[in-house]
């Protein structure tokens, strides 16, 4: 059973603009956001079988709901994020406090190494992939590789709309991959192709990529993804996966969807 950390969207809203999706003039609907978040938790618990844990929302921290950015956890160790934007840096101590209370060994990166957690590091069994340029610093991956004793392949993100790796890249439990190739530079696309066979890679269509089809949660044969991605759902079904589309458009206003709202717990 998968364990995940989530944070209720009590104080979620568009209070600043730090990515191309965010516009203060395009405010989220608080009631609708709460309903969508609750629908996501219900699917994860009742249909996927995930065990959820929750942290307390904090006034003035509207993006705390995006717990994927809390850090990376593995083998009882937690490396908290070092956020690039000052608007999110106040979240760091709340994530550190939660990890500490749960008994994780906390390992802090140097302050000058920007790193935005599981939003930018995603795992295959034999290696990890780390996104950089938009938010995380490529230098952070050498340090993380040493801490976790994992091979981490850095890939450059070149489209500002896909500012975190998890917005355009989703490893699946059987070794397959959902991804949006144009979010990566040419060299990164070559690296991805060298490690994942062509018949296991699905390049999501443009419109579905913009719907954040890749910002999905995969647990065993279950994939929870945003609504409006029929071609991705069809391909997943051909690979033997069960899709669970969930409407999360209120969170897309801030540049997030299903995966952004969860953090896998070790």
FENWOPE-V375625 format. One line per field, one symbol per residue. ss: DSSP state (2 for helix, 1 for strand, 0 for the rest). Layout:
BEGIN
ss->???
END
This chain:
BEGIN
ss->00111110000000000000000000000222222222222222222200111110000002222022221111001111010002222002222222222000110000000010222011100001111100000002222222220001111110000000222011100000111022210222222222200222111002222200000011100111110002222222220001111100222200000022201100
END
